[in-house]
Amino acid sequence: MRITIEPTGGDAPFEQLRRQVAEQAADGTLPPGHKLPTVRALAADLGLAANTVAKAYRALEADRVVETHGRAGTFIASRRLHDPATDTAARDYVLLARRQGLSRDEAIRLVERFWT
């Protein structure tokens, strides 16, 4: 896991950490089942407060990027294609795109434009 926190960056350190873990989970750098360091260990490695790392882990768990299994630790979640929240978001986007008169190709290009 490669995480770089820019102290003078525009985003708060917890957001930088959250974003980088989410990106690495999405692109497969951190595969499903990968165990993340403990909050204290990662905080020490990055020079952050433990509460900052804990806040990022909580946000990642809320976004279903990670799963916490008690004392066993925190792991990158398996990406389920048929997750109810994902299904709902995708359906809402399709309905909105259709109401706006977009073709399927236009809707896909719009997603690709904002994917980064």
N, CA and C of each residue as an Amber inpcrd file, in Angstrom:
protein
   348
   0.8580000  -1.1700000   0.0000000   0.0000000   0.0000000   0.0000000
   0.9030000   1.2310000   0.0000000   0.6690000   2.1030000  -0.9540000
   1.4600000   3.3380000  -1.0590000   0.5440000   4.5260000  -0.8170000
   0.8050000   5.2190000   0.2680000   0.0120000   6.3800000   0.6450000
   0.9710000   7.5440000   0.8600000   0.6320000   8.6680000   0.2650000
   1.4180000   9.8800000   0.4480000   0.4860000  10.9820000   0.9320000
   0.8020000  11.5390000   2.0680000   0.0080000  12.6400000   2.6220000
   0.7780000  13.9320000   2.4180000   0.1440000  14.8690000   1.7370000
   0.7360000  16.1850000   1.5040000   0.2080000  17.1420000   2.5760000
   1.0610000  17.5170000   3.5280000   0.5970000  18.3780000   4.6220000
   0.0560000  19.7230000   4.1470000   0.5580000  20.2120000   3.0340000
   0.0980000  21.5050000   2.5230000  -0.9190000  21.3340000   1.4070000
  -1.3880000  20.0990000   1.2070000  -2.3760000  19.8290000   0.1650000
  -3.7040000  20.4830000   0.4740000  -4.5450000  20.5950000  -0.5270000
  -5.8370000  21.2420000  -0.3620000  -6.8220000  20.4250000   0.4610000
  -6.6850000  19.1020000   0.4430000  -7.5990000  18.2380000   1.1880000
  -7.0250000  17.9100000   2.5600000  -7.9220000  17.6700000   3.4980000
  -7.5140000  17.2600000   4.8440000  -6.8010000  15.9070000   4.7550000
  -5.8780000  15.6410000   5.6760000  -5.1540000  14.3690000   5.6370000
  -6.0550000  13.1290000   5.6250000  -7.1520000  13.1410000   6.4040000
  -8.0280000  11.9630000   6.4030000  -8.6400000  11.7610000   5.0230000
  -8.9650000  12.8530000   4.3120000  -9.5490000  12.7480000   2.9680000
  -8.5100000  12.2640000   1.9670000  -7.2770000  12.7160000   2.0950000
  -6.2090000  12.2190000   1.2180000  -6.0360000  10.7130000   1.3930000
  -6.0450000  10.2550000   2.6390000  -5.9070000   8.8320000   2.9260000
  -7.1070000   8.0630000   2.3900000  -8.3110000   8.5410000   2.6660000
  -9.5290000   7.8880000   2.1960000  -9.5210000   7.7460000   0.6800000
  -9.2000000   8.8340000   0.0020000  -9.2120000   8.8390000  -1.4610000
  -8.1840000   7.8620000  -2.0300000  -6.9810000   7.8710000  -1.4870000
  -5.9260000   7.0030000  -2.0190000  -6.2350000   5.5210000  -1.8040000
  -6.7780000   5.1730000  -0.6430000  -7.1470000   3.7750000  -0.4110000
  -8.2900000   3.3840000  -1.3490000  -9.2870000   4.2520000  -1.4960000
 -10.4110000   3.9530000  -2.3870000  -9.9410000   3.7830000  -3.8310000
  -9.0330000   4.6490000  -4.2830000  -8.5150000   4.5450000  -5.6490000
  -7.7370000   3.2480000  -5.8440000  -6.9150000   2.8940000  -4.8530000
  -6.1190000   1.6710000  -4.9720000  -7.0090000   0.4230000  -4.9050000
  -8.0980000   0.4960000  -4.1600000  -9.0500000  -0.6250000  -4.1390000
  -9.7690000  -0.7200000  -5.4840000 -10.1360000   0.4220000  -6.0530000
 -10.8560000   0.4240000  -7.3220000 -10.0060000  -0.0680000  -8.4810000
  -8.7140000   0.2830000  -8.4920000  -7.8790000  -0.1270000  -9.6290000
  -7.2040000  -1.4800000  -9.4210000  -7.4500000  -2.1060000  -8.2570000
  -6.9120000  -3.4400000  -8.0130000  -5.5390000  -3.4720000  -7.3680000
  -4.9340000  -2.3140000  -7.1600000  -3.6430000  -2.2750000  -6.4670000
  -3.7790000  -2.9100000  -5.0790000  -4.8930000  -2.6210000  -4.4240000
  -5.2530000  -3.2760000  -3.1670000  -6.4080000  -4.2210000  -3.4880000
  -6.1270000  -5.5020000  -3.6380000  -7.1740000  -6.4380000  -4.0590000
  -8.1440000  -6.7730000  -2.9230000  -9.3300000  -7.2770000  -3.2620000
 -10.2690000  -7.7020000  -2.2310000  -9.5990000  -8.6930000  -1.2790000
  -9.8380000  -8.4970000   0.0130000  -9.2580000  -9.3660000   1.0210000
  -7.9240000  -8.8890000   1.5640000  -7.3310000  -7.8730000   0.9320000
  -6.0510000  -7.3450000   1.4100000  -6.2490000  -6.7360000   2.7970000
  -5.3980000  -7.1420000   3.7380000  -5.4980000  -6.6200000   5.1000000
  -4.7720000  -5.2890000   5.2050000  -5.4670000  -4.2940000   5.7180000
  -4.8750000  -2.9730000   5.9270000  -4.1450000  -2.9410000   7.2610000
  -3.1740000  -2.0450000   7.3820000  -2.4850000  -1.9000000   8.6750000
  -3.4740000  -1.4450000   9.7430000  -3.1260000  -1.6940000  10.9810000
  -3.9600000  -1.1930000  12.0720000  -3.9510000   0.3280000  12.0420000
  -4.9330000   0.9100000  12.6800000  -5.0280000   2.3670000  12.7450000
  -3.7510000   2.9500000  13.3340000  -3.3050000   2.3970000  14.4360000
  -2.1120000   2.9380000  15.1060000  -0.8600000   2.7680000  14.2550000
  -0.7180000   1.6020000  13.6160000   0.4730000   1.3690000  12.7920000
   0.5050000   2.3140000  11.5980000  -0.6360000   2.4870000  10.9280000
  -0.6610000   3.3790000   9.7680000  -0.4620000   4.8300000  10.1950000
  -1.0560000   5.2070000  11.3150000  -0.8660000   6.5710000  11.8210000
   0.6150000   6.8420000  12.0760000   1.2900000   5.8790000  12.7010000
   2.7220000   6.0480000  12.9750000   3.5160000   6.1210000  11.6780000
   3.2060000   5.2740000  10.7040000   3.9200000   5.2760000   9.4230000
   3.7500000   6.5910000   8.6610000   2.5510000   7.1630000   8.7410000
   2.2580000   8.3770000   7.9760000   2.4820000   9.6590000   8.7720000
   2.7640000   9.5360000  10.0630000   2.9420000  10.7210000  10.8980000
   1.6340000  11.4500000  11.1520000   0.5550000  10.6810000  11.2680000
  -0.7670000  11.2550000  11.5110000  -1.2630000  10.8490000  12.8870000
  -2.2700000  11.5440000  13.3660000  -2.9280000  11.1510000  14.6060000
  -3.7650000   9.9060000  14.3360000  -3.8620000   9.0410000  15.3230000
  -4.6640000   7.8180000  15.1670000  -6.1180000   8.1460000  14.8400000
  -6.6450000   9.2320000  15.4100000  -8.0340000   9.6260000  15.1180000
  -8.2300000   9.9890000  13.6480000  -7.1960000  10.5300000  13.0180000
  -7.2760000  10.8820000  11.5980000  -7.4130000   9.6220000  10.7450000
  -6.5960000   8.6210000  11.0420000  -6.6590000   7.3600000  10.3030000
  -7.9830000   6.6650000  10.5930000  -8.4200000   6.6700000  11.8420000
  -9.6910000   6.0430000  12.2020000 -10.8520000   6.6950000  11.4570000
 -10.8110000   8.0070000  11.3040000 -11.8630000   8.7230000  10.5770000
 -11.8810000   8.2880000   9.1100000 -10.7150000   8.1440000   8.5100000
 -10.6360000   7.6890000   7.1100000 -11.1510000   6.2610000   6.9820000
 -10.7760000   5.3840000   7.9080000 -11.2480000   3.9970000   7.8730000
 -12.7780000   3.9460000   8.0290000 -13.3380000   4.7770000   8.9070000
 -14.8010000   4.8050000   9.0800000 -15.4870000   5.2510000   7.7890000
 -14.9240000   6.2670000   7.1260000 -15.4970000   6.7340000   5.8610000
 -15.4010000   5.6510000   4.7890000 -14.2800000   4.9480000   4.7480000
 -14.1170000   3.8600000   3.7760000 -15.0920000   2.7260000   4.0590000
 -15.3460000   2.4660000   5.3310000 -16.3080000   1.4170000   5.6800000
 -17.7250000   1.8490000   5.2960000 -18.0560000   3.1100000   5.5350000
 -19.3730000   3.6210000   5.1550000 -19.5810000   3.5380000   3.6430000
 -18.5010000   3.7200000   2.8900000 -18.5640000   3.6410000   1.4240000
 -18.4210000   2.2090000   0.9110000 -18.2850000   1.2620000   1.8420000
 -18.1560000  -0.1650000   1.5280000 -16.8890000  -0.5020000   0.7510000
 -15.8650000   0.3060000   0.9510000 -14.5650000   0.0270000   0.3340000
 -13.8030000  -0.9700000   1.2000000 -13.9760000  -0.8560000   2.5110000
 -13.3210000  -1.7770000   3.4460000 -14.3710000  -2.4170000   4.3410000
 -13.9660000  -3.5350000   4.9370000 -14.7860000  -4.2260000   5.9250000
 -13.9250000  -4.4360000   7.1650000 -14.4850000  -4.1660000   8.3290000
 -13.7620000  -4.3870000   9.5660000 -14.3180000  -5.6390000  10.2340000
 -13.4080000  -6.5290000  10.5980000 -13.7910000  -7.7980000  11.2100000
 -13.2400000  -7.8780000  12.6290000 -13.6430000  -6.9220000  13.4600000
 -13.2350000  -6.9100000  14.8630000 -11.7300000  -6.9750000  15.0280000
 -11.2940000  -7.8700000  15.8960000  -9.8600000  -7.9930000  16.1800000
  -9.0710000  -8.5560000  15.0080000  -9.7600000  -9.1690000  14.0410000
  -9.0590000  -9.7310000  12.8790000  -8.4900000  -8.6340000  11.9870000
  -9.0950000  -7.4530000  12.0380000  -8.5560000  -6.3310000  11.2840000
  -9.5040000  -5.7610000  10.2540000  -8.9490000  -4.8900000   9.4300000
  -9.6970000  -4.1990000   8.3770000  -9.1680000  -4.6740000   7.0360000
 -10.0870000  -5.0020000   6.1350000  -9.7430000  -5.5950000   4.8470000
 -10.4320000  -4.8530000   3.7100000  -9.8000000  -4.8870000   2.5460000
 -10.4490000  -4.3490000   1.3530000 -11.6480000  -5.2520000   1.0610000
 -12.8000000  -4.6390000   0.8840000 -14.0400000  -5.3880000   0.6530000
 -14.0500000  -5.9660000  -0.7500000 -14.7430000  -7.0650000  -0.8770000
 -14.9450000  -7.6020000  -2.2220000 -15.9710000  -6.7050000  -2.8960000
 -15.7330000  -6.4030000  -4.1330000 -16.6370000  -5.5200000  -4.8730000
 -17.7640000  -6.3670000  -5.4410000 -18.9230000  -6.1840000  -4.9090000
 -20.0740000  -6.9520000  -5.3660000 -20.8090000  -6.1450000  -6.4170000
 -20.9290000  -6.7390000  -7.5920000 -21.5930000  -6.0440000  -8.6850000
 -23.0710000  -5.8240000  -8.3730000 -23.6620000  -6.6960000  -7.5890000
 -25.0920000  -6.5860000  -7.3130000 -25.3780000  -6.1030000  -5.9000000
 -24.5790000  -5.1880000  -5.4270000 -24.8020000  -4.5610000  -4.1410000
 -26.0520000  -3.6810000  -4.2660000 -26.9990000  -3.7630000  -3.3400000
 -28.2360000  -2.9770000  -3.4620000 -28.0030000  -1.4750000  -3.6200000
 -27.0450000  -0.9230000  -2.8930000 -26.7890000   0.5220000  -3.0120000
 -26.2400000   0.8640000  -4.3910000 -25.3740000   0.0090000  -4.9220000
 -24.8210000   0.2340000  -6.2610000 -25.9130000   0.1110000  -7.3170000
 -26.7710000  -0.8970000  -7.1690000 -27.8800000  -1.0780000  -8.1040000
 -28.7900000   0.1430000  -8.1150000 -29.0980000   0.6660000  -6.9400000
 -29.9750000   1.8330000  -6.8370000 -29.3410000   3.0520000  -7.4920000
 -28.0660000   3.2810000  -7.2220000 -27.3770000   4.4350000  -7.8160000
 -27.3220000   4.3180000  -9.3360000 -27.0250000   3.1280000  -9.8310000
 -26.9510000   2.9300000 -11.2840000 -28.3260000   3.1380000 -11.9240000
 -29.3590000   2.5850000 -11.3150000 -30.7120000   2.7420000 -11.8560000
 -31.1090000   4.2200000 -11.8650000 -30.8070000   4.9400000 -10.7880000
 -31.1390000   6.3720000 -10.7190000 -30.4230000   7.1480000 -11.8180000
 -29.1550000   6.8150000 -12.0610000 -28.4050000   7.5050000 -13.1060000
 -29.0180000   7.2350000 -14.4830000 -29.3590000   5.9900000 -14.7590000
 -29.9540000   5.6400000 -16.0530000 -31.2660000   6.3920000 -16.2520000
 -32.1070000   6.4310000 -15.2170000 -33.3850000   7.1420000 -15.3340000
 -33.1790000   8.6300000 -15.5820000 -32.2270000   9.2220000 -14.8750000
 -31.9360000  10.6440000 -15.0700000 -31.3980000  10.9040000 -16.4730000
 -30.4830000  10.0650000 -16.9350000 -29.9140000  10.2260000 -18.2790000
 -31.0110000  10.1360000 -19.3360000 -31.9220000   9.1940000 -19.1710000
 -33.0330000   9.0530000 -20.1330000 -33.9380000  10.2780000 -20.1030000
 -34.2390000  10.7800000 -18.8930000 -35.0810000  11.9800000 -18.7870000
 -34.4200000  13.1830000 -19.4490000 -33.0890000  13.2090000 -19.4200000
 -32.3480000  14.3120000 -20.0440000 -32.2090000  14.1250000 -21.5530000
 -32.6780000  12.9800000 -22.0600000 -32.6200000  12.7260000 -23.4950000
 -31.2790000  12.2030000 -23.9850000 -30.4390000  11.7000000 -23.0760000
 -29.1360000  11.1850000 -23.4830000 -29.2740000   9.7880000 -24.0700000
 -28.4660000   9.5100000 -25.0770000 -28.3820000   8.1430000 -25.5870000
 -27.5230000   7.3330000 -24.6190000 -27.5230000   6.0190000 -24.7930000
 -26.6900000   5.1570000 -23.9510000 -25.2180000   5.5460000 -24.0830000
 -24.7650000   5.7580000 -25.3280000 -23.3660000   6.1280000 -25.5550000
 -23.0250000   7.4660000 -24.8960000 -23.9480000   8.4240000 -24.9790000
 -23.7000000   9.7210000 -24.3470000 -23.6200000   9.5940000 -22.8240000
 -24.4810000   8.7720000 -22.2490000 -24.4630000   8.5680000 -20.7940000
 -23.1530000   7.9130000 -20.3590000 -22.6830000   6.9550000 -21.1480000
 -21.4170000   6.2870000 -20.8210000 -20.2520000   7.2580000 -20.9540000
 -20.2580000   8.0760000 -22.0090000 -19.1790000   9.0650000 -22.1730000
 -19.1720000  10.0600000 -21.0120000 -20.3430000  10.4180000 -20.5390000
 -20.4300000  11.3360000 -19.3960000 -19.8100000  10.7000000 -18.1500000
 -20.0930000   9.4470000 -17.9040000 -19.4780000   8.7420000 -16.7670000
 -17.9630000   8.7130000 -16.9330000 -17.5080000   8.3680000 -18.1260000
 -16.0590000   8.3000000 -18.3720000 -15.3900000   9.6540000 -18.1760000
 -16.0690000  10.7240000 -18.5340000 -15.5070000  12.0690000 -18.3820000
 -15.2380000  12.4080000 -16.9120000 -16.1190000  11.9460000 -16.0350000
 -16.0020000  12.3010000 -14.6210000 -15.3990000  11.1730000 -13.7820000
 -14.9970000  10.0630000 -14.3940000 -14.4950000   8.9210000 -13.6410000
 -13.2160000   9.2510000 -12.8920000 -12.3640000  10.1090000 -13.4150000
 -11.0770000  10.4020000 -12.7910000 -11.1660000  11.2190000 -11.5610000
